Amino acid sequence: MAEHKNLSKARKRLNATAQASAYQKQWFQGLQARVAAGEDFCYLNADVPMEILRAMDIPFVVNQWWASICGAKRMTAKYFELLRQAGYRDDLCSYCATAFAESLDPDDHSFDAQGNPLGPWGGLPHPTLAITRLTCDCQGKIFELFAKNHGAAFYAMENTVPRKVPLNWWEMAPYDWESLYDTDRLDAAVEELKELIRFLEIKTGKMFDINALQTVMDNVNEQETWYGKIRDLIADSAPVPVTVVDTINAVMPAQWQRGTQWAAEHAKGMYEEIAELQARGDPAVPGERYRLMWLGRGLWHDFSFYQNFEEKYGAVFVWSMYLAMGADAYRRYHVEEDPLRALAARYIGMEDFLHMPPWNAQWFLHEAIHNRIDGVVYMVPENCMQAVEGSFFIKKTLEDAGIPVLLFKADPVDPRKWNRENMTALVESFLEERVIKK
């Protein structure tokens, strides 16, 4: 069992990281007020085209972000015990099942004797809508049960798979997305977006405006362009001015605000802050000797773990998917020609890029070379088939290129099986035997 009482907090050096956290808390309070006033509220999965809801001004929370909050607040052990007591399997995918498990907690919207909320940030408001994509066998059912517990309308979107596999998708995606995908796949995705819009209009009474969507898409492109600049700045710096502790915590919340002017301006400010650190020669870890890549989801319940190896080994985690995916997977230009089709081209490839080799394996290798990575630490969840993502092929691709990989199983939000001491020893052994000796 994990023991959290002695864990130190991760050290964060960017104002942008603190700003993202503060903004999210303020925004969430505003969302709670809107829901309390009777507005419709949607809970959706990360691969649902949230830009539609943004354009329609429908309040929403993204599943993966909320699971990370519950993990960071260390509520998930309680929630998954409630799942077990309710007769559900104890190994449901934690990212998808966290909010469902929370819906079983009778104390989620209560307060203690001092007036402190018992649920994370006061608990998730009761949604009126729940939307996911059918990208794995269990996700749709979990969302359906979650919706039933909250009395929400459940909506599922289909998922399609590619028939062609361009290995340089990150070069094609921003401008040449029409060639990147099969035409009929894009056609089908556009029709699905239209169906989603009709569902939302009927359920909420709000009308979709294509011009509002174009503004949202333009804001997203601006935000992700700054992330590309940040990613390249870090890759080209030695030592790096910032580590994944800051970049993940600054980028992940802002990605769920994408499409807003705030998110675009925050990304610009983040770039300027990191560029200033780099220009004045202010490294994140002065003794940097080895550059590490973190593959997998963020370790939300123990973020200081990333900094465990800096002082002793000079081993610095410089790369994560959160910043790099923003740089390569989200930008879609030529929006003015057809905003709906550009949006379809953004979201239909997310599962390919992240979870399907060789799409993901070749991109990880490209990024590892770009960032001069000495070793890869790769966390594969035990209970999510989607996130296994061809881990054998990813590991093989990287190691065939001479980059050692440590692959281990853990959970991003559920700390019950996490042992800090054992995992630290595992990474130290990997560093000593495979990275430093190499």
N, C-alpha and C positions, 0 to 999 in steps of 0.2 A: 504493500500500500504506500501511496505517496504521503510524505509528511511535509505539509506546506508551511508550518508555523515558523520554520527556520530559514525559509527562502528569502533572499534579499531581492529588492526590486531592481529591475533592469535600469542601467544608467542611460539616460537619453540626453542628447546634447543639442538637438535642434528646437528652435522656437516653433517651427512648422509642425513638429510632433505634438507639442503641447496645445497649439492652436487647433489642430484637427480634433483632439480629444475634447477640448472645451466647446468647440462648435457642435460636435455631435451631441453632447449632453444638452446644450441649449436647444438644438433642433429637436431632440427627442422630447423634451418638455413641451415644446410647441406642438408636436404631433399628438402627445397625450391630451393636450387641451383641445385640439381640433376634434379628436375622437370623442372626448367627453361632451363636446358641443353637438354631437350627432352626425359628424361627417363619416362617410364610408372610409374604411381603412383596409389596405391590402397587405398580406404577408406573401412574399414571393421568393422563389429560388433564384440563385445568382445568375443562372443562364436564361432567365426570362427577360425579354426586352423591356427593361424598366423605363427606357426612354419614352415609351408610349404613355405610361402613367405620369411621368414627369411633364410631358407636354399637355396632359389633361388635368394637371394639378390634383392628382389623386394621391393622398398620403400613403406611403408604403414603407415597410421595413424588409430588408433582405435577410433571408434565412442564415446565410453563412456569417454575416456580420453579427447577427443577434446571438448565434451560437458562440462566437468568439467572446462576446461580452459576458455571457453566462460562464464560459470557461475562465475568463480573466477574473471574474468575481467569485470563482470557485464554488459555483452553485450546482455544477453538473453531477457531482457524486450523489447529492440529495435527489436530483431529478431522476437519475437512472435507477436509483433504488425504488422510487415510486413506480417506474415502469415495471420493474421486476415484481413488485408487490401486486401490480394490476394484472399480472399473468403474461406479460410480454417477454420476448427473448431479451436476454441481458446484453446481447452483442449487436443490437441494431446500430446502423450507421449513426455515429454521434452527431455529425453535422446536421443531418436531416431530422434526427429524432429528438434533439434537445428541446426545441419549442413544443413538440408534441408531449414530451415528458413534463415540461413546465406546466402545460395545460392541466395536468393531474394534481398540481400543488394547490391545496385549498388556501394556503397562506400567501400566495404570490402577490396579491394586491393589498396585503395587510401591513401593519406597522408594529414595531416593538414598543415597550413602555416609554422609551425616550423619543418616540416619534420617527424613528428611522425605518425606511421601507424594508420589508423582508425580502421582496423580490428584487432582482437586479435592476437598478435605476427605477424602482417602483413597479417593475413587472411589465410584461408586454400587454398593451391594450388589447381588448377583444377585437379581432379583425372581422370585417364583414365579407371579405373576399380572400381566397387563398389560391395562388397560381403556381404551378410547377410545369416542368417539361418531363416527358416520359423518357428519361435518359438512362434509367436502370430499372431493374425489376421491382424494387421495393419503394423507391422514392414517391411514386404516385400514390401508393396505398398509405404511406405515412402521412402525406399531406392531406389525403382524404379523411383520415382519422382525426388529424389536427383540426381540420375545418369543422368536422362534426362536433368536436368538443367545444368549439367556440360558437357554433351556430352560424358558420360562414358559408358562403357559396364557394364550391370547389370548381376549379377550371384547370384542365390539363391540356398542354400543348404537345403535339407530336415532335419526335426527333428523327431526323434523317441522317443517313451516312453517305460518305463520299464514294464515288466510283473511280476517281483519279486522285493521285497523291503527289502533288508538287512538293519536292523536298525543301524548296526555298520559299515556303509560304510567307515567311515574314517579310520578304522583299516584295511579294505580289499583293499582299493584303491591303495596304493603304490605298493604292491607286488602281491596281489591275485586278480588283476583286471579281469583276465579271468573268475573267478568264480563270480565276482560281477555282471557282465552283462550277458544277454542272448547271446548265441553264435551267433545266426542269426542277432542280433542287431549289434554286433561287425563286423560281415562279411559285412553287408550292409554299415556300416560306412567306412570300408576300401575301398570298391568299390567307395563310394562317394569321398573319398580322391583322388583316382586315376583319377576320372573325373575332379576334381578341378585342379589337376596337368596338365592334358591335356589342359584344358581351359587356364591356365596360360602360358603354353609353347607356345600355338598357338598365344595368344594375345601379349606376350612380346618377344618371340624369345629366351628366356632363358630356359636352360635345367635343369631338376630336377636331383639331385644327392643324393642317399640314404645315402651315407656316410656323406654328409653335414648335413642331417637331424639327423643322430645319434649324431653328435657333438652338434647340437642345443639341442636335448633332454637331453644329458648329462649335458649341461650347465644349463638347466632348473631345473633338479633334484638337482644340487648343490645349486642353488639359493634358491629353496624352502626348502631344508634341513636346511639352515641357518634361514629361516623364522620360521621353526618349533622350532629351538633352542631359537629364540627370543620370540616366543609366550609362550613357557614353562618357560623361565626365568622371564617374566613379571608375569605370573600366580603364580609363586612360590615366588614372592617378595612382601613384605609388609613393608613399602609403596613401590609403584611401581617406578622404575627409569624413566619411560617415559609414556606419555599418548597418546591417539589416535590422538591428534593434530600433533604429530611428526610421529607416525607410519603410519597413512594413507598417509600423504604427502611424506613420504619416499618410501613406498611400492608401491603405486598406479602408479606413473610414471615408476618405475623400472619394474613392471610387464609387461608393454607394450614394454620393452626392453628385455624381457626374451628370453633366447636362446643365448644371447651375453655373452662374457667373462666379459664385464664391469658389467652387471647386477649381475652375480655370485659374483664378487669381491666386488661390492657395498653391497650386502647382508651380506657378511662376515665382512666387515668393520662396518656395522651397528650393527651386533651382538657384535663385540668387543667393540664398543663405549658404548653400553648399559650395557654390562657386567662390564665394568670399572666403570660406574656410580653406579651400584649395589654393586660392591665390596668395594667401598670407602664410601658407605652409603650416597649417594647423591640423595635424592628422588626428584621426579618431583613436588610433593606437600607435604611439610613437615607435614602439618596438615591433612593428609589423614585419613578419618574416614569411608567413605562409597565408595564402588567400584561399578561403573556403567557400564553397557553394552549398546552400541549403536547398535541397529538393523536398517538395511536399508542402503541406499546409503549415501555417504558423503554430508554434507550440504555445498556445494561448495561456495555459495554466502555469507556465514556468518560463517566462521570457528571458530572465536573466541567465538561463542556461547557455544562451548563445555567447555570452561574454566570459564563460568559465575558462576559456583556453587562451585568452589574450595575454595575460601577464606571464604565465608559465611557459608558453610556447611561441608567443607572438603569432598565434593562429587566429585569423580574423574572418568572420563571416561577412563577405562583401556582396553576395548575390542572393536574391530570392525571386520567386516567380512574380511576386506582387507588383514590384516596380517594372520588371522586364515585360510581363504580359501587357501592362498598360502601354508600354512603349511600342509593342509590336502587334498586339492582337486587336486593339480597339479602334485605331484610326481608320476611317473610311472617307476618302475624299470623293469629289464629284457628287456631293450630297444634293446640290441644287437640281440636278437632273432628275432625281427620283429619291426623295428622303426615305420612303418606305423600303425601297429595294436596297439602299445603302445600309439601312438598319438590319434588314434580313441578312445581308452579307456580313454584318458584325456578329450576330449571335449564333448563326447556324454552325460556325466553325469552332466555337469554344471547346466543345467536347473533343473534336479532332486535335486541336492544338495542345490541349492539356493531357488528354487521357488515351490517345491512340498512337502507338508507334507505327510507322517511323516519323510521323509528324512531330511528336513531342521529343523523341530521342535525338533527332537531327538538330532541332532547335536548341535543346539543352547543350549539345556538343558545340554548336556555333557560339552560344553564350559563354560556355566554359573557356573556349579558346580566346574569345574577345576579352574576357576578364582575367586571363592568365591564371586560371584556377589551378591550385596545387592538389586539392582533394575535395571530394563531394561527400557530404553527409546527407543521407536520403532516408527520410521517415515515411514508411508505408503504413497506413492505418490497417489494423487487423480486421476491421468490421465494415469496410466499404469496398466493394468490388470495383466500383467506378474509379476509385483513387488508387487501386493497384496499378492501373494505367500502363500495363506492359512493363512492369518494373524489371523483369529479366532482360528485356531488350534494351531498356535505357541503360542499365548497369553495363551490359555487354558493349554497347556503342561507346560509352565513355571510357571503359577500361581498354578496349581495343585501340583507342587513341592515346593510351598511356596515362590516363587520369584515374587514380585509384578512387574507389567508391566504397563507403560504408553504408550498407543497407540494413535497417533495423525496423522493427514494428513497434508502434506506439500510437497514441491517440491525441489529436490536437486539442480537444476540449475536455476529455474525461481523464482525470488524474488517478483513477483508482489503481491502475496497473503500473504507474510511472514510479520509478525509483531513481532519484537524482544521483545518488552515489554510484549505483551500478551503471547508469548511462554515462556518467562522467568518465568512469574507468574504461568503458567501451570506446569512447571517442579518443581518450588519451592513448590507449593501445593502438588504435588506428593511426593516430598522428605519429607515434614513435616508430611503429613497424612499417608503415606503408607510405607516409607522406615525407617525414623527415629523412628516412633512409634513402628514399628515392632521389 
